[in-house]
Amino acid sequence: MGRELNVISGGNGGGSDACTYMWACAICDENERCQKDKEGHSRWLVAKRMERIEYKVLVMSNKGGVGKSTMTTNLAVSLALKGWHVGICDMDIHGPNIPKMVGAEGQKLKISTSGGIIPFQAYNLKIASMSFLLQNPDDPIIWRDAYKYEFINQLLGGVEWQDLNFLLIDLPPGTGNESVTTIDLLGNVSGAVIVTTPQEVALLDSRKSVTFCKDSEVPIIGIVENMSGLECPHCHQHIEVFRKGGGEASAHDMGVPFLGRIPLDPDVVTQSDAGEPFAMFYSDTPTAEAYHQIANQVEAFCKKSGSLLKVGPRPQHQH
């Protein structure tokens, strides 16, 4: 599948036990015959990929349907508009929606001459998703945890992310095996953005995400209240479809930052379905500005741990 590279030193024991292939076990053509330490190689490869990425940011929720993938896409676009090199890792195995939102539905990823997976590129973003690997996007994913582990390894270690300032990782809903495995493999997570909606059932779940992050020693960037109010397109009155303010109150109660509100804007849905990220195509609207402001806070939070790597041109100005 790829070409043999230099022998890994210090990856999984060194010497004759070292692997000579720079790609994930799941896509290696020596997989069936290999007697090497596969888990050791997988962890080495993930670490090798991730050391070229300055900041790894989780976007998560404990409840589905709160707009987490839409948030991930628009935050990534906002950061890319500022001149940063940004990638999206769509880790939502059972509902990989990121490709649809960037107009890449039905696309397939290619393998480089060195055996790694080349991420899809759209809107100055590098993107990898389960959706790109499926023969039929309508097929359900019915996997045991062992297969999920291999897939997570493949997305983090098998993909040639190269140099990035930010990698946004769209986690599946909940705090199950996928999230635990992702955090374990990454080792060093810069922070997590927790997405919720204002209604009480979503707020209860967002509090579980906060507790999960604290228990996992993942820094919490803050909570975003999505679908927070609607401006009627006919009478222009503000309608609180799912109430308002619950996300901010939950953040205050849990002692974590509140990053802001994103209104329930019908144009966001329309643009997502069309594969055109709202924050890029409607960049001057109040809704897009809300995304930009949250992206600014994500950037500021990450900068606290040190200066950003100079990967490509630095932005000349901020939003």
N, C-alpha and C positions, 0 to 999 in steps of 0.2 A: 504493500500500500504506500509505503514511503521509502526513503533512503536511510541507510544506516548512518548514525551520527557518532560522535566521540563517546567513549565509555563514560558513564556517569561516575563521578568520584564523590564519595561521601553521601550518596543518596540512600542506598539501602544496603549498607555493609561494605561496599567497595570490593575490589579484587574480582574474582570470578563470579561473585554473586550479583555484581552490578548489571543493570540493564543497559543495552546499547541503543535503545530506541527512544526517541524524544516524542512519544505520544502516549495517549491513554491506553490502558490495557484493553478497554472495551472495543477499541478499533484497531488493535494491533494484529497483524496477520500471523504472528507467532504465538497467539494467545493459547491455543489448544496444546501446543508442545512445550510452552514455557514452564520452567520449574523455579523461576525467580520469586522473590518476595513481592507479590503484586500490590499488596496494600502499601508497602513501603515505597514502591515506585510511584504509585498514584499520589501519595502524599508529597513525595519529592517533586513531582511534576506540577501539582497545584501550587506548591510554594514557589517553584521556578517561574510560573506564569504570573503569580500575584506579586512577586517582588518588583515587577515592572509597572505596577499600578499603584498610584500614590494613595488613593482613598477608596475604600470599599464600603458602600452604604446600603444597608438593608431597607427595603420598603415592605412593610408588613401590616397585617391586621389579623385579629383572631376570628373575624367573621367575614364570610364571602359577600360579594355584592356591594361593597362600600366604595368601589372605584379605585382600587389599589393599582391596577395596571394602567389606568388612565393617568393617575398621579405619577407613576414611575415614568411614563413616556413624556409627559409634559415637563417634569422636573429635569429630565435628561436633555430635552430640547432647550430649556431655559439656560442650562449650564453650557451647552454647546454654542448657543447664541453669544455667550460672553467670551468665546474663544477657547474654551477648555476642550481637551480630548476626552470624549465620554463614550462609555459602553453600557449596554443593557444586557444583563443575564436573566433571561426569563426562566426562573426556576419553578414556575407553577406547572407541574407536570400534567395535572388533570385538566387544567384550563389555560393553555398557553395562548394568550390573546394579544401579546405585544406585536407579533408580525402583522396582524390585521390592522393595528393602529398606525403602522408606519408604511402601509401599502405593500407589504411583502408577503401576503398570504399566498401559499402555494409554491413559494420559492424553496430551493434546496441548497444546502451548504456544500461547498466543495472542499476537497482535500489538497493540501499543498504538497510540493515535492518532498518536504521534510516529514510528511505524515500527519501534520496537524490540521485541525478543522479551521477553515477560513471563515470568520464571521461575516454575516451579511452587512452591507453598509447602506444606510439611508439617512438623509438629513444630517450628515456629518456625525452619525452615530454608528458604532459597531454593535451588532446585535446577534445573539445566539439564543435559540429557543427549541424546545421539544417539537414545536410545530414544523420546524425545518427538517426534522429527521423522520417524520412520519410518511409512510407511503400514501396513506389516505387520511387527511386531516379530520375526517368524521369518525375515525376509529377511536373508541374509548381506550384509555390507558388502564389496564388491569394488571398491576405489577405487585409482587411482594417486595419487601423492604430491600432485599439483596439487589434486585434489579434497579431500584431507585438509587441505591448507593452508587452503582456503576454509572448511572446517568448523570448524577451530580458530579462525580469525578470527571466525566467526559466534558460537561459544560464548563467546569472551572479549569481543569488541567488539559483537556484535549483541544480546546479552542485557542488559537493563536491571537490572544488579545493584544499583544505587543505593548507599546507604551501608552498608558492612559493616565489622565489626572483623576478621573472618577469612573468607577464601575458601580452602577446601580443594580442591585439584585432584587428582582421582584419575586418575593417568597410566596408560596401557596398560603391560603388562609389557615389559621390555627397555629399550634405550637408543637406539631408532631415531628416525626422522624426526619422529614426533609429539612426543616428549619434547624434542628439539632445537628444533623450531619453537615449542613452547609457551614454553620458557625464553627464546628469542629475542624473542618478542612481548611477554612480561611485562616483560622488561628488569630488573626488580628483584624477585627472589624472596626472601622472608624466610627460608625454610629448607625442608629436605626431611626427611620421616620415611621411613625405609627398612624395609620389612616383609620378614621372612624366617621360615622354619620351621627347626626344629633339625637336620634331616638334612643331611648334608654337601653334597649336590648343590645345595640351596637356599642354603647358606652360601657356596658358591663364587660363585653368582650375586649374592648380596648384596654381596660384595666388589667386583664389577664396578660395581654401583650407586654404591658409595662413591667409586670411582675416577672414574666419570662425573661425579658431583657436584663433585668437586675440580677436574677438568679444565674443567667448565662454570662454575666459580666460584660454585656454589650452596652456601650454608651448610648443613651437615648438623646437623639437630637431634638425630638419633640413630637407633639400630636398635631395632626391636621384634621380639621372638621370639614369633611367633604359634603356636597349636596346641602349646603347650609343656606336655605331660603331660595326663593324663586321670584324673579320679577316678571309679572304677567306681561306677555308681549302685546296684549290688547289694551288693558287699562293701566299698565305700568305700575301697578301697586305691588308691594312686597308681600309674598305669600310664604309662610313658614310651613312647607310641606312636611318636613321631618322635624319640626321644631327648630330651635336655634340656641346656640350657646352651651350646649351640653358638652361638647368637646373641650371647650375652654374650662368649664367647671371641673371636668374629669382630670384635666392636666393639673389644675390647681390643687385638687384633692390629693393627687398622687405625687405632687412635688416635682413635676417635669415641665419643661417649657411648652408653651402653646405657640404653634408656628403660624396659625391663621386659618381663615375660612375660605373655601371655594364654593361659590354659589351653584345651585342646580341650574345650569345653563344648557338649554336644548341644543345650542350650536356646538357644544363640546361633544355631545353624542353624535351629531351629524358629521362633524369632522373626523371623529374617531372611526366611524363606520366607513368613511371615504378614504381612510388611510393617510390623512393629513393632520399632523399634530396641531391642536388648537393654539398652543403657545407660540407656534411659529407663524401660522397663517393669519391669526387674529391678535398679533403681538401687542397692539395698542389698546385693546379692550380692557375694561376693569377685571374681567375674569382672568385674562392672560396675565395682567399685572399681579394678581393674587398668586399665580404660579411663580412668576418671577421673584416676588418678595420671599416666598418660601425657599426657592432655590438660593437666593442670597444668604438666607440664614443657614442652609445646609453648608454652603461654601464657607461661611464665617466660622461655623462650628468646627469644620475639618481643619481650617487653617490654624486653630488653636494648638494643634499638635505639631506644628512646624510649617515651614514654607512649602508651597506647592513646587513640585519638580518642574523644571523648564522643559516641558515636552512640546516642541513646536512653538509657534508664536504666542506670546503673552497677550491678553486682551489689553487694548489701550484705554478703555473706559468701562465703567460699570453701568448697570441699569439704574 
